[in-house]
Amino acid sequence: MNIEKVREILSTHGRLTTPVDSLQDDSDLYQAGLTSLATVGLMLALEDEFDVEFPDSALSRKTFGSIESIAETVEELLE
């Protein structure tokens, strides 16, 4: 799984008010300060890093709700 890479991208592009290092993989990123605008930048950075494209069906609060859910979605897109 690409959890560490997702964490790295999140720390650079997520604009969180809580340090990424202090978050669990299943922590709520929106409670940690993720905004809808930051989600767009995060998505674009993930697409660039993993050479994937998030389909409209994956553009949801659920997908970007935690580090774990982001990593799982990226894994599915890589298959």
HELIX and SHEET records of a PDB file:
HELIX    1   1 ILE A    3  HIS A   13  1                                  11    
HELIX    2   2 VAL A   20  SER A   22  5                                   3    
HELIX    3   3 SER A   36  PHE A   50  1                                  15    
HELIX    4   4 ASP A   56  ALA A   58  5                                   3    
HELIX    5   5 ILE A   67  LEU A   78  1                                  12    
END                                                                             
